[in-house]
Amino acid sequence: MNRVGFIGCGTMGKPMALNLLKAGYELVVYDIDPMPVKELVASGATKARSSKEVAEQLEIIITMLPSSPHVEEVMFGPDGVLESLKVGSIIIDMSTINPIITRKVAAAAAEKGIQMLDAPVSGGVPKAIDGTLTIIVGGKKEIFEECKSILQIMGENIIHVGDIGMGEVVKLANQLLVGVSMIAVAESFLFGTRLGADPQTLYDVLTRSSGNSFILEKQVPYPNIAPTSAANRDFAPGFMTELMAKDLDLILSAAKALRMPLITCSLAYQMYEAAKAVGLGKKDFSVVSKIIQRLAGGEAERYPSRCSDGQNRASGIPPIVSDN
């Protein structure tokens, strides 16, 4: 159990793999991008030339990949892991993907005597770095218990939520809430600042009121208000906009198959797609606030201020007066 393969060493995968190395695990790593692999090798990992080579050497494989097609390629492709893993091996897929694909991979693995957990994560890069991710796990309970010590190196909240695929289902339910909440926070601050409220004052009041949320506290899309906000770093991710759009698309695809209307999710998906369309896909998903501000004829940097006569110079909105 102290030797693990790690496939997918990107923005989230690399710090997760680093935490395993720091905890004394021997890692064999592979990614199509050589740079994070080089960094992990410098920290003690062994480089593999393909996913297949990882599978040939190890019996526990972690995958952390961007999307369903990437997972299918790593599992079923010409250099895939399923052909090379030994009977009794375990796959822990920590990607956020379509639960139908998760169950397809798990079924193919089971035919070869290979066990699988789906274990998508929540918390973003900061929690990946400090090893405090929430990890949402689907699969057989006994396999979960066998692998729990590995997962505990990467996360602080390790939750078994049911059979294979349920990790993805619960994670996507979370992503729906996060994606919609971010837009609600952005619109709330747009409304308040355009009518003259100071962003810091809004934050101080709203985080102590009934509208408070994790997204409001951690990702308010104005700089120098919350220390964890991506707005402080020109919206460097964090969790990329293109990945949020991908997750919401997965949710809508599953909902369509069940003839389930998800109206706010549909609108949120279009907003993140709009951010991608103007070149913001690699930015943190909170950059969707810029799209909301542009639609209202302004930018995040144009904060309002009250003139002596009550006129809002930044937006041209007249002073609010009483009906009396």
Residue, then its C-alpha position, 0 to 999 in steps of 0.5 A: m500500500n506504500r507504492v502508488g501510481f499517479i496519473g494526471c499531475g496538473t493543477m490539482g494532481k501535482p500538489m496531491a501527489l506531493n503530499l503523498l510523497k511527503a508522507g513517505y509513499e513511493l510514487v510512479v507518476y505520468d502526465i502528458d505535460p513533462m513539467p509537473v512530472k519533472e517537479l515531482v521527480a525532483s521531490g522523489a517520484t519515479k517517472a513513467r513513460s505512459s499510463k500503461e507503464v504505471a499500471e505494469q509496475l503498481e497495484i494501486i493507481i490514482t487518476m486525476l484527469p480533466s474530463s470523461p474523455h481523458v479518463e476513457e483514454v487512460m483506461f481504454g486507450p492503446d497505452g491504457v491501464l486496464e490491459s496491464l493492471k494485475v488481478g486484485s489491483i485498485i483504481i482510485d479515480m479522483s477526476t470529476i466526470n460523468p457518473i455513467i463513464t465511471r460505471k462503464v470503467a468500473a464494469a470493465a475493471a470488474e471483468k478483469g478482477i480489478q476494483m475501483l473507487d470514484a473519489p472526486v474532490s472539493g476544495g480547489v488548489p489551496k486545499a490540495i496544497d495543504g492536504t485538506l480536500t473534501i473527498i467524496v467516495g463511491g464504491k465498495k465499502e471494504i475497498f474504501e476502508e482499504c484505501k482510506s489511509i491513502l485518501q487521508i493524506m490528501g484530504e481531511n473530510i473523507i466521506h463514503v457516499g454509496d456505490i460506484g458512481m455516487g461520488e461523482v453524483v454527489k460532487l456534481a450536486n455540489q458543483l451545481l450549488v457552487g456555480v450558481s452561488m458564484i453568479a449570485v454573489a457577483e450579481s449581489f455585489l454588482f447591485g450593491t456597488r452600482l447603488g453606492a455601497d462600498p465593496q468592503t462594507l457589503y462583504d462585512v455585512l453580508t458575511r454576517s447576514s442570512g445571505n452568507s455562504f462559503i463562496l461569498e466568504k472565500q471567493v468574493p470577486y473584488p480584490n483586497i477584501a477576502p484573503t483567499s479570493a482569486a480576485n487578489r491574484d488577477f483571477a489566477p485559478g483556483f478552479m478554472t472557468e472551463l472546468m466549471a463549465k465542463d462540470l455544469d455541462l455534465i450535470l445538464s447532460a445527466a438531467k436531460a437524460l432524466r427529463m429534469p429541468l435545471i433552470t438556474c444551472s442552465l443559465a449559469y452554464q451559459m455565463y461560464e461559456a460566455a467567459k470562455a468565449v472571451g478568453l477567460g477559460k483558464k482564469d478562476f471561475s469567479v472571473v464570471s463576475k466580469i461577464i456580469q459586470r460587462l452586461a451591465g455596462g461596467e468593469a470590476e475595477r470601476y468601483p462607485s463613489r458618492c458625490s456630494d449631491g448623492q449622484n453616483r459618478a461611476s454609474g450615473i445612477p441618480p440618488i435614491v429618494s423616498d416615495n414620500 
